[in-house]
Amino acid sequence: MPEAGNAKQNWEGLVCPVCRFVFRVPMNHNGAGVVCPACAHLLQIPSVDQRRMAISARVQTSSKASFSRREIEKGIGEMLSKQAFEDAGNDIAEDDVPVDGPDPLDVSLPPKQMADDSCEEGDAYSGLPAWEQDRPVAASEPISALTWILSGSLLGVSIVVVSIWLMIQSIDEDIGYDPSDAVAEPQKDISPIDTRQAGESLVMKESKKVVVEFLEAKTEADVEGLIRTPDISIPRMRAWYDRDPWVTPGVRVVGHKNNIIINGDTITMDVQLDNFDIKKIAVVKTLTGYKIDWESWVAWSSIKWEELFDLRPTDPVEVRVLCKRVNYYNRVFDDSTKWFAVRLSHPDSDKSIYGYIDTELPQFHRFITDLVREKEVSAILKIRYPQNSPVGNQVSIIEHIQSGWVRPATSNHEAESSSAH
C-alpha cells in the first residue's frame, strides 16, 4: 500500500485548455512543453516551483475572500439588530403620544354603559331592543400606523438580505475555479499512450512540412528533391512537364477539414490550394524521411489522358483512374453477359472512357465485387484499345494492378514501368 500511495503522489492531474482532456504528468516535471494526448497540441506546463507559487497565490486569494464573506455576514447581523432596535423604539414612542379623550382602541367600557349608550339616538330607537334597531352600519376601522410601520420594516429587511446574498455569490464567482486544481476521478497511468500520441504528432508535423515545401516549390529541381523513388519518378516528371512546365500550386490549408488517413508508412490528406481546389496528396516514409508520392498527385499514366483518345494504343497502358460501374454496352462490347462495364475518369479531365472486363477471368472477381459495393473506386489498371477501334472511348481492361493510387516502392510493376519507359 505505501508503494501505491507514493506512485499516486508522483503524478499530477492536468486539463488541456484546448480540448479539455484530463491527463497526468510527473510531479517533478521541469516545465518544458508537453503534448496533449487527445489533440496533440504542445502545452507549456509550469515547473514544480511555479505550480507551488500559483497554488500559494490561490490559497491567499481564497483566504481573503473567506475573510470578506465573514465580515459581510457580521455586518448583516449588526444591521438587522440595529434595525430591530430602531423599530421597537418607534413603536414605543408612538404609544406614548398623549391623545385627548378616550383611547379609540380602548373598548373596556362596562356592559351596562354600552347598553345605555345604544339607546340615546332618539325616540325612534328608544322603544326597540338593540338587535331590532335599524341603525346605519358604522365604517370599518382604518389600518393602524403600527401595521404600516411593521410591513415597511419587513420589506426593507428582505431587500437588504437579498442584496447581500447576491453580493456573496458574486464574491464566490470572482474567486473562480481552476480545473487543474482537481481531477474528477482517479486517472490511469497513460504514459505509453502519451508516447504513441507524441510519435503521431511528430509524424504529422514532418509530413505536413514536406507537403508545404512541395506545394510551394518554385522549380522542378526543387520538386525532384521531395519525391519518393526518384530513380523512377524523376524521368517521368521531366517527360510530364516537358510540354506543360511545373506551376507552383500554392497551399491554403494542409489537412483540409481534418481529412487525414494514416495507413502504415503512408499518410493521405486533403489540401486546399491557392485556387481553392481540394486535392488529395500522399506522403510516404522512406529511408531519407517523408517524401511525396508524385504519381498519385498527378494521377500519372504512361500516356497522358488526353492523348489516349487520339493515339488509341493497342499495347497495354498503365493508368490511374476513378472507376464506376455503368450499364453501357455498344459496338464490340455489346454483349452484357460477357463484359462488365466500367466508366473510367481522370481528375483533371471531363472526358471519360468506358472500360470492359471479361467476367470469365477470375483475377477480376474481387475488383468487380468492389465496384458493385462501392460508389466509386480509385485504381491502377492496364488498358488497351481493340484493333482498328472505331471510337476513342472504349477499351479493354486487361489487368487490375491495385486499388488506390499509391504503389509500394518494392512493386514489381514499378520496375517494369521504369524499364519500359
C-alpha positions as CSV (number, residue, x, y, z in Angstrom):
1,M,0.0,0.0,0.0
2,P,2.7,2.6,0.7
3,E,4.2,2.0,-2.7
4,A,0.8,2.6,-4.3
5,G,0.4,5.8,-2.4
6,N,3.9,7.0,-3.4
7,A,3.1,6.2,-7.1
8,K,0.0,8.4,-7.0
9,Q,1.9,11.3,-5.4
10,N,4.5,11.2,-8.3
11,W,1.8,12.3,-10.8
12,E,-0.3,15.4,-11.1
13,G,-3.6,15.8,-12.9
14,L,-3.8,18.4,-15.7
15,V,-6.6,19.6,-18.1
16,C,-5.8,20.5,-21.7
17,P,-7.0,24.1,-22.3
18,V,-7.7,23.3,-25.9
19,C,-9.8,20.1,-25.8
20,R,-10.4,19.8,-22.0
21,F,-8.9,16.3,-21.9
22,V,-7.7,15.2,-18.5
23,F,-4.3,13.6,-18.2
24,R,-1.3,13.4,-15.9
25,V,2.3,14.5,-15.9
26,P,5.1,13.7,-13.4
27,M,5.2,15.9,-10.3
28,N,8.9,16.7,-11.0
29,H,8.2,18.0,-14.5
30,N,10.8,20.6,-15.4
31,G,8.3,23.0,-17.1
32,A,9.1,22.1,-20.7
33,G,6.4,21.6,-23.4
34,V,4.0,18.6,-23.1
35,V,1.9,17.2,-26.0
36,C,-1.7,16.7,-25.2
37,P,-2.6,13.0,-25.7
38,A,-6.0,13.9,-27.2
39,C,-5.5,16.9,-29.6
40,A,-1.6,16.8,-29.9
41,H,-1.3,20.4,-29.0
42,L,2.0,21.5,-27.4
43,L,1.3,22.8,-23.9
44,Q,3.6,24.9,-21.7
45,I,3.3,23.2,-18.3
46,P,4.6,25.2,-15.3
47,S,7.5,23.7,-13.3
48,V,7.2,22.5,-9.8
49,D,8.2,25.8,-8.2
50,Q,5.9,27.8,-10.5
51,R,2.9,25.5,-9.6
52,R,3.7,25.9,-5.9
53,M,3.7,29.7,-6.3
54,A,0.4,29.5,-8.2
55,I,-1.2,27.3,-5.5
56,S,0.0,29.6,-2.8
57,A,-1.5,32.6,-4.6
58,R,-4.8,30.9,-4.9
59,V,-4.9,29.9,-1.3
60,Q,-4.2,33.6,-0.3
61,T,-7.0,34.7,-2.6
62,S,-9.4,32.2,-1.2
63,S,-8.5,33.2,2.4
64,K,-9.1,36.9,1.5
65,A,-12.5,36.0,0.0
66,S,-13.5,34.0,3.1
67,F,-12.5,36.9,5.4
68,S,-14.6,39.3,3.3
69,R,-17.5,36.9,3.5
70,R,-17.3,36.7,7.3
71,E,-17.1,40.4,7.5
72,I,-20.2,40.8,5.4
73,E,-22.1,38.3,7.4
74,K,-21.1,40.0,10.6
75,G,-22.3,43.3,9.2
76,I,-25.6,41.8,8.2
77,G,-26.1,40.7,11.9
78,E,-25.3,44.1,13.3
79,M,-27.6,45.8,10.7
80,L,-30.5,43.5,11.5
81,S,-30.1,44.0,15.3
82,K,-29.9,47.8,14.8
83,Q,-33.0,47.8,12.6
84,A,-35.0,45.8,15.1
85,F,-34.0,48.1,18.0
86,E,-35.0,51.2,16.0
87,D,-38.4,49.6,15.0
88,A,-39.1,48.8,18.7
89,G,-38.2,52.4,19.7
90,N,-40.5,53.9,17.1
91,D,-43.4,51.7,18.4
92,I,-42.8,52.8,22.0
93,A,-42.6,56.4,21.0
94,E,-45.9,56.3,19.1
95,D,-47.7,54.6,22.1
96,D,-46.5,57.3,24.4
97,V,-48.1,60.2,22.4
98,P,-50.9,61.8,24.5
99,V,-54.4,61.8,22.9
100,D,-57.3,63.9,24.0
101,G,-60.3,61.9,25.2
102,P,-60.5,58.2,25.5
103,D,-58.3,55.9,23.5
104,P,-60.1,54.8,20.3
105,L,-58.7,51.4,20.9
106,D,-60.0,51.1,24.4
107,V,-63.2,49.0,24.4
108,S,-63.1,48.2,28.1
109,L,-66.4,50.2,29.0
110,P,-68.8,48.4,31.3
111,P,-71.5,46.4,29.6
112,K,-74.2,48.5,31.3
113,Q,-73.0,51.8,29.9
114,M,-72.6,50.3,26.5
115,A,-76.2,49.3,26.6
116,D,-77.3,52.8,27.8
117,D,-75.3,54.5,25.0
118,S,-77.1,52.4,22.5
119,C,-80.5,54.0,23.3
120,E,-79.5,57.6,23.2
121,E,-80.1,58.2,19.5
122,G,-83.8,59.3,19.9
123,D,-87.3,58.2,20.3
124,A,-87.4,56.1,17.1
125,Y,-85.0,53.7,18.7
126,S,-85.7,54.0,22.4
127,G,-88.5,51.6,22.5
128,L,-86.9,48.7,20.4
129,P,-84.4,46.2,21.5
130,A,-80.9,46.8,20.5
131,W,-80.9,44.0,17.9
132,E,-84.0,45.2,16.1
133,Q,-82.9,48.9,15.8
134,D,-82.3,49.8,12.1
135,R,-79.2,51.9,12.5
136,P,-76.6,52.8,9.9
137,V,-73.6,50.4,9.7
138,A,-70.5,52.0,11.1
139,A,-67.5,52.4,8.8
140,S,-64.7,49.8,9.2
141,E,-61.8,50.7,11.4
142,P,-58.8,52.1,9.4
143,I,-55.4,50.2,9.4
144,S,-53.3,51.5,12.2
145,A,-49.9,53.2,11.7
146,L,-48.2,50.4,13.6
147,T,-49.2,47.8,11.0
148,W,-47.8,50.0,8.2
149,I,-44.5,50.5,10.1
150,L,-44.0,46.8,10.6
151,S,-44.8,45.9,7.0
152,G,-42.4,48.5,5.7
153,S,-39.6,47.3,8.1
154,L,-40.0,43.7,6.9
155,L,-39.9,44.7,3.3
156,G,-36.7,46.8,3.8
157,V,-35.0,43.9,5.7
158,S,-35.9,41.5,2.9
159,I,-34.4,43.7,0.2
160,V,-31.2,44.1,2.3
161,V,-30.8,40.4,2.8
162,V,-31.4,39.6,-0.9
163,S,-28.8,42.3,-1.9
164,I,-26.2,40.9,0.5
165,W,-26.8,37.3,-0.7
166,L,-26.2,38.4,-4.3
167,M,-23.0,40.2,-3.2
168,I,-21.7,37.0,-1.6
169,Q,-22.5,35.0,-4.8
170,S,-20.5,37.5,-6.9
171,I,-17.6,37.1,-4.5
172,D,-17.7,33.3,-4.9
173,E,-17.6,33.7,-8.7
174,D,-14.7,36.1,-8.5
175,I,-12.7,33.6,-6.6
176,G,-13.0,31.3,-9.7
177,Y,-12.3,27.6,-10.3
178,D,-9.1,26.3,-11.8
179,P,-9.8,22.9,-13.4
180,S,-6.2,22.0,-12.9
181,D,-6.7,22.1,-9.1
182,A,-8.8,18.9,-9.1
183,V,-9.3,15.8,-11.2
184,A,-12.9,14.4,-11.3
185,E,-11.8,10.8,-10.9
186,P,-8.5,8.9,-10.5
187,Q,-6.7,8.7,-13.8
188,K,-4.9,5.6,-15.0
189,D,-1.3,5.6,-16.0
190,I,-1.4,6.6,-19.7
191,S,2.3,7.2,-20.2
192,P,2.5,4.6,-23.1
193,I,-0.4,6.4,-24.8
194,D,1.4,9.6,-24.3
195,T,4.4,8.2,-26.2
196,R,2.3,7.0,-29.0
197,Q,0.4,10.3,-29.3
198,A,3.7,12.2,-29.2
199,G,5.0,10.0,-32.0
200,E,2.0,10.5,-34.2
201,S,2.2,14.3,-33.6
202,L,5.8,14.3,-34.8
203,V,4.8,12.2,-37.9
204,M,2.0,14.7,-38.7
205,K,4.4,17.7,-38.2
206,E,7.1,16.2,-40.5
207,S,4.6,15.1,-43.2
208,K,2.8,18.4,-43.3
209,K,6.1,20.2,-43.6
210,V,7.0,18.2,-46.7
211,V,3.6,18.9,-48.2
212,V,4.0,22.6,-47.8
213,E,7.5,22.5,-49.3
214,F,6.3,20.5,-52.3
215,L,3.3,22.8,-53.0
216,E,5.3,25.9,-52.6
217,A,8.2,24.7,-54.7
218,K,9.3,27.2,-57.4
219,T,11.1,25.0,-59.8
220,E,11.1,21.4,-61.0
221,A,14.5,20.9,-59.4
222,D,13.0,21.8,-56.0
223,V,10.3,19.2,-56.6
224,E,12.7,16.5,-57.5
225,G,14.3,16.6,-54.1
226,L,11.0,16.0,-52.4
227,I,9.6,12.9,-54.2
228,R,9.9,9.2,-53.3
229,T,11.5,6.7,-55.7
230,P,13.5,9.4,-57.5
231,D,15.1,6.9,-60.0
232,I,11.7,6.0,-61.3
233,S,9.7,9.3,-60.8
234,I,12.2,11.9,-62.0
235,P,12.3,10.7,-65.6
236,R,8.5,10.5,-65.6
237,M,8.3,14.1,-64.2
238,R,10.6,15.5,-66.8
239,A,8.6,13.9,-69.6
240,W,5.4,15.0,-67.9
241,Y,6.4,18.7,-67.6
242,D,8.1,18.8,-71.0
243,R,5.2,20.5,-72.7
244,D,3.4,21.8,-69.6
245,P,6.1,23.2,-67.2
246,W,5.7,23.0,-63.4
247,V,3.5,25.7,-61.9
248,T,3.6,26.3,-58.2
249,P,0.2,25.2,-56.9
250,G,0.5,27.1,-53.6
251,V,-1.4,25.9,-50.5
252,R,-4.0,27.4,-48.2
253,V,-4.9,24.6,-45.9
254,V,-3.0,21.3,-45.2
255,G,-5.3,18.6,-43.9
256,H,-8.4,20.3,-45.1
257,K,-11.3,19.6,-42.7
258,N,-9.0,17.1,-40.9
259,N,-9.4,14.6,-43.8
260,I,-6.2,12.7,-42.9
261,I,-5.7,8.9,-43.2
262,I,-2.6,7.1,-41.7
263,N,-2.1,3.7,-43.2
264,G,1.3,2.2,-42.2
265,D,4.0,4.4,-43.6
266,T,1.6,6.2,-45.9
267,I,-0.3,9.4,-44.9
268,T,-3.0,10.6,-47.2
269,M,-4.6,14.0,-46.7
270,D,-6.7,16.7,-48.4
271,V,-5.2,20.0,-49.2
272,Q,-6.8,23.3,-50.3
273,L,-4.7,25.0,-53.0
274,D,-4.4,28.7,-53.7
275,N,-7.1,28.5,-56.3
276,F,-9.4,26.9,-53.6
277,D,-9.3,23.5,-55.3
278,I,-9.3,20.4,-53.0
279,K,-6.9,17.6,-53.9
280,K,-5.5,14.6,-52.2
281,I,-1.8,14.2,-51.6
282,A,0.1,11.2,-50.3
283,V,3.3,11.3,-48.2
284,V,5.3,8.1,-47.7
285,K,8.0,7.4,-45.1
286,T,11.3,6.4,-46.7
287,L,14.9,5.8,-45.6
288,T,15.6,9.5,-46.2
289,G,12.5,10.9,-44.5
290,Y,8.9,11.6,-45.6
291,K,8.5,12.1,-49.4
292,I,5.7,13.0,-51.8
293,D,4.2,10.3,-54.0
294,W,4.3,12.3,-57.2
295,E,2.5,9.7,-59.3
296,S,-0.7,9.7,-57.2
297,W,-0.6,13.5,-57.1
298,V,-0.8,14.0,-60.9
299,A,-2.7,10.7,-61.5
300,W,0.2,9.6,-63.6
301,S,-0.4,7.4,-66.7
302,S,2.2,6.1,-69.1
303,I,0.3,8.1,-71.7
304,K,-1.4,11.3,-70.8
305,W,-5.1,11.0,-70.6
306,E,-6.0,13.5,-73.3
307,E,-3.7,11.7,-75.7
308,L,-5.3,8.3,-75.3
309,F,-8.4,9.4,-77.3
310,D,-6.2,10.2,-80.4
311,L,-3.5,7.6,-80.1
312,R,-5.7,4.6,-79.2
313,P,-2.8,2.4,-78.3
314,T,-3.3,-1.4,-78.7
315,D,-0.4,-2.1,-76.4
316,P,-1.1,-2.1,-72.6
317,V,-1.1,1.3,-71.0
318,E,-0.9,1.9,-67.2
319,V,-3.5,4.4,-66.0
320,R,-4.6,5.8,-62.6
321,V,-8.3,6.3,-62.9
322,L,-11.6,6.6,-60.9
323,C,-13.8,3.6,-61.7
324,K,-17.6,3.5,-61.5
325,R,-19.9,0.7,-62.6
326,V,-22.2,1.6,-65.6
327,N,-24.6,-0.2,-67.9
328,Y,-23.3,0.8,-71.3
329,Y,-22.7,-1.8,-73.9
330,N,-22.1,-0.9,-77.6
331,R,-20.2,-1.9,-80.7
332,V,-17.5,-4.6,-80.0
333,F,-18.6,-4.6,-76.3
334,D,-22.3,-5.1,-76.8
335,D,-22.6,-8.5,-75.0
336,S,-23.6,-7.7,-71.4
337,T,-23.3,-11.4,-70.4
338,K,-19.6,-11.4,-71.3
339,W,-18.5,-7.9,-70.3
340,F,-18.7,-5.9,-67.1
341,A,-18.8,-2.2,-68.0
342,V,-16.9,0.4,-66.0
343,R,-16.7,4.2,-66.6
344,L,-13.1,5.4,-66.3
345,S,-12.4,9.1,-65.5
346,H,-9.4,11.2,-64.7
347,P,-9.5,14.0,-62.0
348,D,-8.1,16.6,-64.4
349,S,-10.3,15.9,-67.4
350,D,-14.0,16.0,-68.3
351,K,-13.6,13.1,-70.8
352,S,-14.5,9.6,-69.8
353,I,-13.6,6.2,-71.2
354,Y,-15.7,3.0,-71.0
355,G,-13.6,0.0,-69.9
356,Y,-14.8,-3.6,-70.2
357,I,-13.8,-6.5,-68.0
358,D,-14.1,-10.1,-69.2
359,T,-16.3,-11.6,-66.5
360,E,-14.8,-15.1,-67.1
361,L,-11.4,-14.1,-65.8
362,P,-11.1,-15.0,-62.1
363,Q,-8.4,-12.4,-61.3
364,F,-11.1,-9.6,-61.7
365,H,-13.7,-11.1,-59.4
366,R,-12.6,-9.2,-56.3
367,F,-12.3,-6.0,-58.3
368,I,-15.8,-6.5,-59.7
369,T,-17.1,-7.1,-56.2
370,D,-15.6,-3.8,-55.0
371,L,-17.2,-2.0,-58.0
372,V,-20.6,-3.5,-57.1
373,R,-20.3,-2.5,-53.4
374,E,-18.7,0.9,-53.7
375,K,-20.0,4.0,-55.4
376,E,-16.5,4.9,-56.9
377,V,-13.1,3.1,-56.7
378,S,-9.7,4.6,-57.4
379,A,-7.5,2.0,-59.1
380,I,-4.4,1.5,-61.2
381,L,-5.2,-0.5,-64.3
382,K,-3.8,-1.6,-67.5
383,I,-5.9,-1.0,-70.6
384,R,-5.7,-1.3,-74.4
385,Y,-7.8,-0.4,-77.4
386,P,-9.2,-3.1,-79.7
387,Q,-7.6,-3.4,-83.1
388,N,-8.9,-0.8,-85.5
389,S,-11.1,0.6,-82.8
390,P,-13.8,2.9,-84.4
391,V,-14.1,5.1,-81.3
392,G,-11.7,6.6,-78.8
393,N,-13.7,6.0,-75.7
394,Q,-14.0,2.1,-75.4
395,V,-11.1,0.0,-74.2
396,S,-10.5,-3.5,-72.7
397,I,-9.3,-3.7,-69.0
398,I,-6.7,-6.4,-69.1
399,E,-5.2,-6.0,-65.6
400,H,-6.1,-4.7,-62.2
401,I,-2.8,-3.7,-60.7
402,Q,-4.3,-2.5,-57.4
403,S,-7.0,-0.4,-55.8
404,G,-5.6,3.0,-54.7
405,W,-3.1,5.2,-56.5
406,V,-0.1,4.9,-54.1
407,R,2.0,1.9,-55.1
408,P,4.5,0.1,-52.9
409,A,8.1,1.1,-53.5
410,T,9.2,-2.5,-54.0
411,S,6.4,-3.2,-56.5
412,N,7.5,-5.3,-59.5
413,H,5.2,-3.1,-61.6
414,E,7.3,-0.1,-60.8
415,A,10.4,-1.8,-62.0
416,E,8.6,-2.9,-65.2
417,S,7.2,0.5,-65.8
418,S,10.6,2.0,-65.3
419,S,12.3,-0.3,-67.7
420,A,9.5,0.2,-70.3
421,H,9.5,4.0,-70.2
